Amino acid sequence: MKCTQMDDRSIVNGATRRSVIRIGALASLALGIPGARAQAWPSKPVRLIVTFPPGGSSDIVARLIAPSLSASLGQSVVVENRPGAGATLGAAEVARAVPDGHTFMLSNTAPISLSPFMLDKAPYDPIKSFTHVAYIGAVPNCFVVHPSVPAKTMGEFIAWAKAQKEPINYGSGGVGSIGHIVGEMMRTEAGISLQHIGYKGSAPMHNDLVGGIIKFAIDTLPQNIPFMQANKLRGLAVTSPKRSPMANDLPTVTEVGLPKLVAENFFGLSGPAGLPAGVVEAMHRHIQTALKDPKVAKTLEDTGIATRSMTVDQFQQFVSQQVADWSPAVKASGAKLG
């Protein structure tokens, strides 16, 4: 019987090939992606959808964390603004996306907790249509008036509003925004006549408010601070449970007798339903890394966004609770999109 001698290099190369295949399979399993030949993630630029126009709080947060995410992921993170229909257009785009870890949304209160309940038929389910990956932070809203309004306090404003013959126009960053809903709730709670004016973002709303075209607005606090400091606008109250360090002189809605108006706008990262578990865990870890970046942390603090650590499960529970808390208020307000 003739024996065949095998080259040592063949044995080594064969073992190497088997090792590579095994490692690839393990990596695929770790990411929750079937098949040993699955590509490493991310294999292309990652899209980060913002459901509001440029310049608002959501856009600021997205563009702040994108460079840090790009560095840790080793791929570009491209911020794309997809506003419209009370922030549901961009959210619906994410809900329809392939769940391969390359499309995410800078999720926030409007497209998750508010706008779907203002539509006769929502294009997505705020819980089932998404994988909610990471909590980032929250920011309070504030009530601001043009300096021509004689009121210096919320009580004086309510008395002034009741004395007017016509409804008071109030501005917000858009139909379906948290400012819109809080305004509708305020109309009931304070017993005043208000008419909502929904703008396409906070920037055009501020143009009209500072210019005196509208006299009253409900908007996120940070972007109103410069106007208040320049005496172009006057703050009346904030919607946070406690006073904000950014504007400690402004009372909370609870202090002024309107506790049902406590409302903060949260920010998080969400992807389409069905994201692989490994991608969810990795992206959650990358978000935590971004939030620990000194520059990112300082900027968030300076803009009044309070961060808080949550696990993936805790964030998913948080979103479910937000929907449970806000959907009845939205429906009761009668606010509609379209």
Secondary structure, DSSP 4 states (H G I P E B T S, - for coil): -PPPPPPHHHHHHHHHHHHHHHHHHHHHHHHT--STTPPPS--SPEEEEESS-TTSHHHHHHHHHHHHHHHHHTS-EEEEE---TTTHHHHHHHHHS-SSSSEEEEEEHIIIIIGGGGSSS-SS-TTTTEEEEEEEEEEEEEEEE-TTS--SSHHHHHHHHHH-SSPEEEEESSTTSHHHHHHHHHHHHHT--EEEEE-SSHHHHHHHHHTTSS-EEEEESGGGHHHHHTTSSEEEEE-SSS--GGGTTSPBTTTTT-GGG--EEEEEEEEETT--HHHHHHHHHHHHHHHHSHHHHHHHHHTT-EE----HHHHHHHHHHHHHHHHHHHHHHT----
